[in-house]
Amino acid sequence: MEMLIKWLPAHCPAQEVTPSLVHGDFRIDNLIFDPHECRSKALLDWELSTLGHPLADLAYFCMCLRLPANGPIMGLQGANRAESGLPDEKEIVATYCELRGIPAIDGWSFYLAMSFFRLAAIVQGVKKRAMDGNASHANAHEVGAMADTLASMAVEVLEQQG
């Protein structure tokens, strides 16, 4: 976390973007899908919404593709997404860029690492509340234990970029 606290602000991509509405917890299990068509009908759980960078939700959504499938915060790592009709991360990002009419995203690894860092900070708070005995979830200790894993995943994203 200390490394990320120093690295992220020093490497924030310089882009002129208009802030937009950011959901803050944009993930598959906050979507309600149409049972008959390939589309979503609603997006739930808006309490973290704010104004922010439009790529924040995209990176947070893509983060779930890298999270372990068997942890207290479940993701789709190792799942056969093609069998389920789910695109991979590159396809999701390319489709997003195409639909928005923007070029490929410079600094994609920054946004993804920032999402892992943000979630690591959130679960660190969950861990502290569990230690203090006032956690709101029964599995708060297990969720809190993911802070190190999430921070390591952020660093791994940055190392993979070269």
C-alpha positions in Angstrom: 0.0 0.0 0.0 2.9 2.4 0.8 4.4 1.9 -2.6 1.1 2.5 -4.3 0.4 5.6 -2.2 3.6 7.1 -3.6 3.4 5.6 -7.2 -0.2 6.4 -8.1 -0.2 10.2 -7.7 3.2 10.5 -9.4 2.0 8.5 -12.5 -1.6 9.7 -12.9 -2.2 10.0 -16.7 -2.5 13.6 -17.8 -5.8 13.8 -19.6 -8.3 16.5 -20.2 -11.6 14.8 -19.2 -14.9 16.2 -18.1 -15.9 14.6 -14.8 -18.9 12.3 -15.1 -21.3 10.5 -12.8 -19.4 7.5 -11.4 -21.3 4.6 -9.9 -18.4 3.6 -7.6 -19.3 -0.1 -7.3 -19.9 -1.0 -10.9 -19.8 -4.8 -11.1 -21.8 -7.7 -12.5 -23.6 -8.5 -9.3 -25.0 -4.9 -9.1 -26.7 -5.3 -12.5 -30.1 -6.8 -13.2 -30.2 -8.5 -16.6 -33.1 -8.9 -18.9 -34.1 -12.6 -18.9 -34.9 -12.6 -22.6 -32.4 -10.2 -24.2 -28.7 -9.7 -23.9 -28.9 -6.4 -22.0 -29.0 -5.0 -18.5 -32.2 -3.6 -17.1 -31.0 -1.8 -14.0 -27.9 -0.8 -12.1 -28.3 -1.1 -8.3 -26.3 0.0 -5.2 -25.7 3.7 -5.9 -24.5 4.8 -2.4 -20.9 5.2 -3.6 -21.8 7.3 -6.6 -20.0 10.6 -7.1 -18.5 12.8 -9.8 -15.2 11.5 -11.1 -13.2 10.1 -14.0 -15.3 8.2 -16.5 -12.8 5.4 -16.6 -13.1 4.6 -12.9 -16.2 2.4 -13.3 -14.8 0.6 -16.3 -11.6 -0.3 -14.4 -13.5 -1.3 -11.3 -15.7 -3.6 -13.5 -12.7 -5.1 -15.2 -11.1 -5.7 -11.9 -13.6 -8.5 -11.2 -12.2 -10.4 -14.1 -8.9 -10.7 -12.2 -10.2 -11.4 -8.7 -10.1 -15.0 -7.4 -13.3 -16.9 -7.8 -13.1 -18.5 -4.4 -12.4 -15.6 -2.0 -14.7 -13.5 0.2 -14.8 -11.0 -2.6 -15.5 -13.2 -5.6 -14.3 -12.5 -9.1 -14.1 -14.4 -12.3 -10.4 -15.3 -12.4 -10.0 -18.8 -14.0 -13.7 -19.0 -15.0 -14.5 -20.0 -18.5 -16.0 -16.6 -19.4 -16.3 -17.4 -23.1 -18.6 -20.4 -22.2 -20.8 -17.9 -20.3 -20.7 -15.4 -23.2 -18.7 -12.9 -21.2 -16.0 -11.0 -23.1 -12.4 -10.7 -21.9 -10.9 -7.5 -20.5 -9.4 -6.4 -23.9 -12.8 -6.9 -25.6 -14.6 -4.9 -22.8 -12.2 -2.0 -23.0 -12.2 -2.0 -26.9 -16.0 -2.0 -26.9 -16.1 0.8 -24.4 -13.7 2.9 -26.4 -15.7 2.2 -29.6 -19.0 3.1 -28.1 -17.6 6.3 -26.5 -15.8 7.2 -29.8 -12.5 7.5 -28.0 -9.1 6.1 -28.9 -7.4 3.3 -27.0 -6.9 4.2 -23.4 -3.4 5.4 -22.5 -2.4 4.3 -19.0 -5.0 1.6 -18.6 -2.8 -0.1 -16.0 -3.0 3.0 -13.9 -6.8 2.9 -13.7 -6.8 -0.8 -13.0 -4.2 -0.5 -10.3 -6.1 2.4 -8.8 -9.2 0.2 -8.6 -7.3 -2.5 -6.7 -5.8 0.1 -4.4 -9.2 1.6 -3.7 -10.7 -1.7 -2.9 -7.7 -2.6 -0.7 -8.3 0.6 1.2 -12.0 -0.2 1.6 -11.4 -3.7 2.9 -8.7 -2.4 5.3 -11.5 -0.3 6.8 -13.7 -3.5 7.0 -10.8 -5.2 8.7 -10.4 -2.4 11.3 -14.2 -2.5 12.1 -14.0 -6.3 12.5 -11.1 -5.9 14.9 -13.0 -3.3 16.8 -16.1 -5.6 17.0 -18.4 -3.4 15.0 -18.3 -4.9 11.5 -21.5 -5.1 9.5 -20.7 -8.4 7.8 -20.4 -11.8 9.3 -17.3 -12.5 7.1 -15.7 -9.1 7.8 -12.4 -10.7 9.0 -12.1 -12.7 5.8 -12.9 -9.7 3.6 -10.4 -7.6 5.6 -7.7 -10.2 5.1 -7.9 -9.5 1.4 -6.3 -6.1 1.8 -2.7 -7.4 1.2 -3.8 -9.6 -1.8 -5.6 -6.6 -3.4 -2.6 -4.3 -2.9 -0.3 -7.1 -4.4 -2.7 -7.4 -7.4 -2.4 -3.6 -8.0 1.4 -3.9 -7.9 1.3 -6.9 -10.3 -0.8 -4.9 -12.8 1.9 -2.2 -12.8 4.7 -4.7 -13.1 3.0 -6.3 -16.1 2.9 -3.0 -17.9 6.6 -3.1 -18.2 
